[in-house]
Amino acid sequence: MNDQVEYTPPRVWVWDKASGGQFASINRPIAGATHEKALPVGRHPLQLYSLATPNGVKVTVMLEELLARGHAGAEYDAWLIRIGDGDQFGSGFVAVNPNSKIPALLDRSGPKPIRVFESGAILVHLAEKFGELLPTEPAARAETMSWLFWQMGSAPYLGGGFGHFYAYAPAKFEYPINRFTMEVKRQLDVLDRRLADNEYIAGSEYSIADIAIWPWYGALVLGTLYSAAEFLSVQDYKNVQRWAAAIGARPAVRRGRMVNRTFGEPSSQLHERHDAADFDTRTQDKLAPDSAGG
């Protein structure tokens, strides 16, 4: 039965009310800064401004993986951007990312700071900078980049589509939930078929393709995204389950998903990261839970 209330679009759309839902405050039809606010800068070459949503987790996992491989130049300061409070609309953040979305990276390792925004672009920038997790052999590189861009194109159907209408919309309607559930299950099947013959997404080697895809689809099948595991019958995707568990067990991944996290169990949160020792010396004020989610 279709319970969708019929809606006739106006001839000209006018923004005259909030869109509703849990994250209505972050949506608006215009860009640019809403207030003046400079970004903090720490002592490390890489300055990350983020929140531990799946897109943010990609970058902190990448940085922790690079550090685990001995790249001291990958040391970073991770500053918390509270999107529910509108931090992403401050003038300093907009100067780093004019799209006002997390994550945003400022690479200060050279004579002139380089801004990098969009999570996929940040992963490529770091992979090329440190010569890690992105193959140089042409065919392997093309495969890795293809799966990276698969994630960038597919995840909006999972997050803005399925996640919004299933978990966050102010009212539940059959049509959009069915539409995006079908697509998410198709995407999981794509991954499951790929992982039937490959240990990792791009082949036999762990890469930025895994780092990009895991925070979305790995979290989904492990039951930590949208509380939708039963609804989506994620147990059917056995190859994705195997891969997700293996990636999730990596020490760098476990550290990376904690950084800039402000939700969940207090023991899983590290609001800001400025030194590797922060993982061992977290204080209760850093760990105090709040309402931001993602």
Secondary structure, 3 states (H helix, E strand, C coil): CCCCCCCCCCCCCCCCCCCCCCCHHHCCCCCCCCECCCCCCCCCCEEEEECCCHHHHHHHHHHHHHHHCCCHHHCEEEEECCHHHCHHHEHHHHHHCCCCCCCEEEECCCCCCEEEECHHHHHHHHHHHHCCCCCCCHHHHHHHHHHHHHHHHHHHHHHHHHHHHHHHCCCCCHHHHHHHHHHHHHHHHHHHHHHCCCCECCECCCCHHHHHHHHHHHHHHCCCCCCCCCCCCHHHCHHHHHHHHHHHCCHHHHHHCCECCCCCCHHHCECCECCHHHHCCCCHHHHCCCCCCC
